[in-house]
Amino acid sequence: MYGKMKDFLAQELKSIEEAGLYKRERTITSPQQAEITVKDKGKILNFCANNYLGLSDNPRLIETAKKAMDDRGFGMSSVRFICGKQDIHEELEKAISDYFKTEDTILYAACFDANGGVFEPLMGLEDAIISDSLNHASIIDGVRLNRAKRYRYANADMKELEECLQKAQEQRFRIIVTDGVFSMDGNVAPMDKICDLAEKYDALVMVDECHSAGVVGKTGHGVSELFNTYGRVDIYTGTLGKAFGGGIGGFTTGRKEIIDLLRQRSRPYLFSNSIPPAIVGASIEMFKMLKESNELHDKLVRNVEYFRTKMMDAGFDIKPTQSAICAVMLYDAKLSQNFASRMQDEGIFVTGFYYPVVPKDQARIRVQLSARHEIEHLDKAIAAFIKVGKELKVLK
Ligand SMILES: *Cc1c(COP(=O)(O)O)cnc(C)c1O
């Protein structure tokens, strides 16, 4: 029976290939770190991981993960409402609430699930969800699973947000939803202004901290530290898969009643497995480490500053960023692909992005900095950028 569908899928795959949109994956044979080993290619410096605090191969986390596995086993083999949770799951939820200064936290298998499961229990037909146009795919999917009225405003555009809020006054409840840091430009959502508008127009505020937690704010505690919006944001979602160790796991943290209701009604929580003890144990240790010292975040900030300054001095067009994402603008799609490919020849792993991932004529190389990078790594990347930049006539 597969025959007809097989032909159809082969055609579909061919058209993806022909449009130049076929995604190929490299095979890494080392731990995730500043310098990785890629199968058939050898060693390459990695500038495209979300390993912001450089914790992916942290020895202390690996040790704690092993210990947690010895003490609490390999897997949970259950969902929480049927079979319960372990004490360490509760401990991790407390650590996350403590980090974000919130009332309670609920864990998910991933932030994709946290975002997928947050709207449906809270918002109904008579409510409104007001979403930034550059929000992550998981937020878009979460909103789709919901019958609330949808409004969309241009990225970080407060005038459009206000217009949406005015229109949404007809609805019972309103929620404004935004990414904390937008992954393509590295810009931060203006949370202070968003909270002002939310208060003026009686709306809740939700922020997805995946690229901002561990990164923005004086000690990296995310958007509320940066904008001092503690107590004004109702819901945060986030991941353990980026700055916080890069393992797996997601969470929603915020107002007590909201978290309580999610435990009762959020489908990715109710009908999916709990995260395994090794991840939970190591994550508790990770939050302990971040409390003990701000060294990793300080180093990340220094690295971003160093890289940006040197790149701008060299004559590159860099988007303003307040995060660890640095967009090197090339504007031309084909150039961005050639550039990324030449960078890889030079031993630097970066990715070129072009339409439809970014707007037309906004092609760029996205660089992600990490606390795992040393100055010599950064210097090597900058030298390669300059060499390839001259070769491809991006620099004079
Ligand atoms: C990465 C990311 C997610 C998904 O997180 P996972 O835990 O990997 O599922 C959700 N939202 C944003 C903004 C992200 O960048």
Ligand as a Chemical Component Dictionary entry (heavy atoms), coordinates in Angstrom:
data_LIG
# 
_chem_comp.id                   LIG 
_chem_comp.type                 NON-POLYMER 
_chem_comp.pdbx_formal_charge   0 
_chem_comp.three_letter_code    LIG 
# 
loop_
_chem_comp_atom.comp_id 
_chem_comp_atom.atom_id 
_chem_comp_atom.alt_atom_id 
_chem_comp_atom.type_symbol 
_chem_comp_atom.charge 
_chem_comp_atom.model_Cartn_x 
_chem_comp_atom.model_Cartn_y 
_chem_comp_atom.model_Cartn_z 
_chem_comp_atom.pdbx_ordinal 
LIG C1 C1 C 0 15.036 25.983 21.721 1  
LIG C2 C2 C 0 13.773 26.685 21.980 2  
LIG C3 C3 C 0 12.626 25.995 22.377 3  
LIG C4 C4 C 0 12.590 24.507 22.490 4  
LIG O1 O1 O 0 13.305 24.066 23.593 5  
LIG P1 P1 P 0 13.537 22.486 23.798 6  
LIG O2 O2 O 0 13.689 22.323 25.262 7  
LIG O3 O3 O 0 14.744 22.143 23.009 8  
LIG O4 O4 O 0 12.316 21.816 23.266 9  
LIG C5 C5 C 0 11.493 26.728 22.672 10 
LIG N1 N1 N 0 11.474 28.079 22.562 11 
LIG C6 C6 C 0 12.559 28.774 22.149 12 
LIG C7 C7 C 0 12.495 30.262 22.046 13 
LIG C8 C8 C 0 13.729 28.103 21.833 14 
LIG O5 O5 O 0 14.788 28.782 21.407 15 
# 
loop_
_chem_comp_bond.comp_id 
_chem_comp_bond.atom_id_1 
_chem_comp_bond.atom_id_2 
_chem_comp_bond.value_order 
_chem_comp_bond.pdbx_ordinal 
LIG C1 C2 SING 1  
LIG C2 C3 SING 2  
LIG C2 C8 DOUB 3  
LIG C3 C4 SING 4  
LIG C3 C5 DOUB 5  
LIG C4 O1 SING 6  
LIG O1 P1 SING 7  
LIG P1 O2 DOUB 8  
LIG P1 O3 SING 9  
LIG P1 O4 SING 10 
LIG C5 N1 SING 11 
LIG N1 C6 DOUB 12 
LIG C6 C7 SING 13 
LIG C6 C8 SING 14 
LIG C8 O5 SING 15 
# 
